[in-house]
Amino acid sequence: MGTQGYLLTVITFLPLLSVAALLMLRSDDQVWIRRIALAASLAEFVVSLLLLRGFDSANPDYQFVEKHAWIGDSIQYHLGVDGISLFLILLTTFLTPLAILCSWESIRDNVKGFFVSLLVIETAMIGVFVSLDLFLFFVFWELTLIPMYFMIGMWGHERRIYAAVKFILYTMFGSILMLVAILWLYGKAGTFDLPDILSLMQSGQLSFPPRTELLLFGAFFIAFAIKVPLFPLHTWLPDAHTEAPTAGSVILAGVMLKLGTYGILRFCLPLFPEAAHRMAQPIAVLAIIGIVYGALVATVQTDLKRLVAYTSVSHLGFVVLGIFAFNTVAIQGAVFQMLSHGVSTGALFLGVGMLYDRRHTHEIKQFGGLATPMPVLMSFFLFIALSSLALPPLNGFIGEFLILIGTFQSHHAWASWAASGAVLSAIYLLWAYQRVALGEVTVEKNKTLPDASMRERIILVTMALAILFMGVASPLFTRRMEVSVNNILEQTSTPRNASRPVGLPRAPYVVALPAHPALAVLAERQVRP
Amino acid sequence: MIPFVGGQIDNLHRLAPEITLCLFGIIVMIADPFVGAARKRALGWVALVGALVALAAVHVANHFPGPAYSDLIRVDSFSVFMHVVILAAVVLSILGSFDYLDQENIQRGEYYALVLFAAVGMGILAGANELVTAFVGLEISSIASYVLVGFRRRSPASNEASLKYFLLGSFATAFFLYGVAMVYGVTGTTRIDAVQTAFETLLAASPHMPGLAVLGLGLIFVGLGFKVVIAPFQVYAPDVYEGAPTPVTGLLASGPKAATFALMIRIFYVSFGSAQGLWFWAICVCAVLTMCIGNFAALVQTNVKRMLAYSSIAHAGYILVAFAASTALGVAAVLFYLAAYVFMKVGAFLIVTHLGQQDEKRLSIQDYSGLASKQPVVAACFSLFLLSLLGLPATGGFLGKFFAFQAALGVGRRALALLVVIAAINSVIGAYYYLRVIITMYFQAPHRDYTPTPVAPAVVIALFIAAAGTLYLGILPSRVWDLAQVAAESLFPH
């Protein structure tokens, strides 16, 4: 233990501590509020890097574990990380300083409140990633909502109130059902501690009848699927992303969506393996619909930010697909895709935010030919777009490629359908880039727009380096997560489902069919052994 | 067994909180004519000291657990817990009343005396082990609150509320008394634990409960249901809560509710403990009705007081979910919920009192627009209470709901599981109207003609206590939860 004994607590609550410092400043002292927030988030990033140093990638157990009694005997303050949460924490601490930097000038009202919200979100999100107690997890999970709600509602664009309410009610509806499921689980297991519950299940002392398991799985999964968001639960996302201020979109797309996919990996699969296998087929179908649908809808957007928002629906579809392919490569790819989507889409939102700062609009029509007045900004924009559309050897490629390979090993059809999403992403991103950056400058005002400032260049260069690094040095990531991924797969495979082909509950599957007539073909292929 | 004098002294110890409250109430009444109009506020401080001394007296009573006065009153962990909860509500309400009464120009001694007498009634309710004693407690607290509701006597709304409350309230207490009479008719006793033994003997003889007893239970349920404001007996509450002076509304929504729930637990769990099958479905149905009516009606309110009134109905519904569990854990959950509820609800009403300004004219939700930019701390406190009422983690309200759901699910009955799901969905519906107030305060432009009044020191103290209590119960609930469990166990001797 030693000095590392409290590392996770420090990482989790350091942003909250800096909130306390911020609250002591006068609210009109904007310069220092910004500086302290930035310094705190940078310090947080540095501290979180210590995790990498102490992390043993051969150890399948949770590391940096902290366990203290909290409420009664059953609720504990239990923290720990594995190879999956480790990188998600780093993603969070990496994106937060950038989110602060990008709001440096664009946020002018109630600066203190804004940075306080941002740092509280950081604590809550890290808390979600490190919690190993279901109760603690739920507390952090819900805590992410309120500051994000304020962020969208107070500093967002025109329809911010609508978007904020939609965001919070949608998510709360999902999570309250998850709370009921958590309590139910507690009623059976007698503990909220995730490792304890898992070991009870491994030893056979705890098992659920299939119906119950399906219900519990559903309650957890819907909460996570709303967050991801999985088609057809995605309708809150375009509004929330579009109306949020740039930093809010970066955090939402960059990290908050991953809370959902992380939850699926951490809780849904190991706790309810049978149900996960039974529902894999319909979920994969929804994920594929999401991939294609998100891409198609993104193509026809006239609002640049909304376009980027819809790309998340498509890209997160890949993640869900990879998770439910149930093999090491695909899940590694899914985790990698979470990280790379966080970086690429975060970067896209940052770029869109920079355009917004100049023109106060997201309408693609209002742009055009921007490469002439702003060569630097637009070159970076292209680079980021290329990473998002999965150009090798950038980060997006690695994630999607691993997911597709892994999925192909178990389900050919899934992979071939999903691959069409990768093609579509090239269409919508390049077309959007073409309309925004290439050709003649059509709008008079755009001719005199200033190119990227020093602050913006720092943000863009950091992002570009991260993109390149993740693409080139991907083994550094995948190697560290392999043992943990295998561990989850091991917990997910039970003797019963190993001997049985992946089952097919027909009802939800059939319901999904009319959404995409071509899926009927897919159904045909899958039903036959 | 016990020497006569020694027994008397023990009795006095056990009744110390009520005696203290009565003494201070009488002191306030006697001193009232001798205190000039400008100094009436001092009487409030006397009452506050009285409530605090009573809180200390609860500590004394805690050292003398057992029955008092031929087992009419009982001091056990349960009644001690409830006394603390009730007195917390009373202390916060008194603190919130000083400046309100000045502002409304109704600063009078009898107000504080009535608050103390109401507290006496609630204390008796919490400790009563005999149905007629409980009735006396119910009447003491009710009659004091009828007067308090009409205390703004120049306001028609306050008068209407008082009259309505009085008429319907007397009707409800009559129901209760009638029910008690029937139970006495069947069992020949009115002592709560003796009724239990009588029923057990009766049930051993024949599998069916005598009809008269069922009727008695039903009537008692109606009487008490009225006081804790559960559907379908909730109709009066919004009008009364809206018309009453706001600090009184805060007290009404918390103190009597908590005390009556305590009595309800004693009667249902102890007296009718063996007839759980009889009242289980009634509680379940009422819980669903109460939650749905409370939440859906609150959605469309534009007046904050009315919205909070409906919200308090909804919360009674959540409490009923824990109540329906019919286990010691369920009782503990009810107790914890009530403790958390007192802080957040009285806290919310303190803010409404402050923001109402003179003549309570700023009560529409729209009046709060942009509050955050004018009074950031007040807005933050109000948000905290609202988020706690909503049930956001790290607040007392969340753990209240959490323990309630946990208790209900722990029983393993399908009906209770369904009840929990309904409650969970309801709490998301509820989220909308709490968040709407936050939207108004934070996301909308401030009124130009609004000049905030500074928050008075007494209110600052009260708000601080309420906010600290809400957060304490949300982050470090262990201690109170343990106490609640001990208190619940004390009801189940075996």
Contacts between the chains, C-beta under 8 A, distances in Angstrom:
chain1	res1	chain2	res2	distance
A	27	B	376	8.0
A	70	B	478	7.2
A	71	B	399	7.9
A	71	B	477	5.6
A	71	B	478	5.0
A	71	B	481	6.4
A	72	B	478	6.3
A	72	B	481	6.2
A	72	B	482	7.3
A	110	B	373	7.6
A	135	B	402	7.9
A	138	B	393	6.5
A	139	B	393	3.9
A	139	B	394	6.1
A	139	B	398	7.9
A	140	B	393	7.8
A	142	B	392	6.0
A	142	B	393	4.5
A	142	B	398	7.7
A	143	B	392	7.7
A	143	B	393	6.0
A	143	B	394	6.4
A	145	B	392	7.9
A	146	B	387	6.7
A	146	B	392	6.4
A	149	B	435	7.5
A	150	B	442	6.5
A	153	B	439	6.4
A	153	B	442	6.6
A	153	B	443	4.5
A	154	B	442	5.8
A	154	B	443	5.8
A	160	B	443	7.1
A	161	B	439	5.8
A	161	B	443	5.4
A	164	B	439	7.5
A	164	B	443	7.5
A	165	B	432	7.4
A	165	B	435	6.5
A	165	B	439	7.2
A	168	B	431	7.2
A	168	B	435	6.5
A	169	B	428	6.7
A	169	B	431	6.4
A	169	B	432	6.4
A	169	B	435	8.0
A	172	B	428	5.0
A	172	B	431	5.5
A	173	B	425	7.7
A	173	B	428	4.9
A	176	B	424	4.4
A	176	B	425	7.1
A	176	B	427	6.1
A	176	B	428	5.3
A	177	B	421	7.5
A	177	B	424	6.4
A	179	B	402	7.4
A	179	B	405	7.1
A	179	B	424	6.6
A	180	B	405	6.5
A	180	B	409	7.3
A	180	B	420	5.7
A	180	B	421	5.9
A	180	B	424	5.1
A	183	B	402	7.6
A	183	B	405	5.2
A	183	B	406	5.1
A	183	B	409	4.8
A	183	B	420	7.4
A	184	B	409	5.5
A	184	B	417	7.3
A	186	B	406	6.7
A	186	B	409	7.9
A	187	B	406	7.6
A	187	B	409	5.0
A	187	B	410	5.1
A	187	B	412	6.7
